[in-house]
Amino acid sequence: MKIAVIGSTMMDIVSYTDEMPQAGETRRVNGFHIASGGKGANQAIAAAKLGADVVMMTAVGDDMFGEQSRRNFQDHHIDMSLVKTAEGTSNGIATIVVDATGQNRILINPGANEKLSPADIEAAGEELSTCGLFVLQLEVPLETVYAAIRFAKAHGIKVLLNPAPASRDLSLDMACQCDFFVPNETELSILVDKPVDTVEQVREAAESLVERGLTNVIVTMGSRGSLLVTSEETQLVPSLKVDAVDSTGAGDAFIGCFVDTYARTEDVLGSMQRASRYAALSVTRKGTQDSYADAKEFAAFLDA
């Protein structure tokens, strides 16, 4: 099953510090690096590293970061035929600060990502129609996300929507047309305006979405694992206990592995279990895409 990831491309500018600075405080960092990122690109890279057949639909800047993003897709053997360069526009940038516990704070400048339009979906119809699964996020315009959902439904293509970053402007009627809705607990709380302090509260919040018409709600909860909620069942997939170094991009690692596994097996719970382990491995390494294991590394991790 060919996977189309339709979403954002960023360049991550990452600093590591012992603790987050307070308002007005300047702190010296322990490390710094620049790497390719963006939720769409992250999910595409994770899936491709595991062997998935991925086409990336995105907009990059006409600057050096845009060129670097293109090289990154090429290096990971991702189909770039739907990657466009937005003339006169900078690449998307994410400024990330990571503390000693592995927690992060992120600021985003969308840049070229805002140039990915519904017209691009229409223009790419011939190639998109060959895909079996669309993977979407919310770092590109909502109308573009909606256009992708409409196209998928018209062509019998399954859709996974990762509602990140969370937006109260997201139409739940459009979201309900997706086959998989995969928020983290914070995003879930924002979207349904319910507390998610316990797993039971997460379940109740997810059930409210199922009642609205969503088929499969998968909530990623970090160290608490992931929760599948459907009209017929609720299944908790525990997380693997590891020594976390950097949690940046762990949710994208989960989704990348989930779609790679699901595209081959169509086993939802099995895909969640595998994705949970892949995400756990990613947080033991620094960086975002740099922390994602390839198929051989992941197999060795599972066998250890």
Secondary structure, DSSP 8 states (H G I E B T S, - for coil): --EEEES--EEEEEEE-SS---TT-----SEEEEEEE-HHHHHHHHHHHTT--EEEEEEEESSHHHHHHHHHHHHTT-EEEEEEEETT---EEEEEEE-TTS-EEEEEE-GGGGG--HHHHHHTHHHHTT-SEEEE-SSS-HHHHHHHHHHHHHTT-EEEE---S--TTS-HHHHTTSSEE--BHHHHHHHHT---SSHHHHHHHHHHHHHHT-SEEEEE-GGG-EEEE-SS-EEEE-------S--TTHHHHHHHHHHHHHHHH--HHHHHHHHHHHHHHHTTSSSSGGG---HHHHHHHHH-
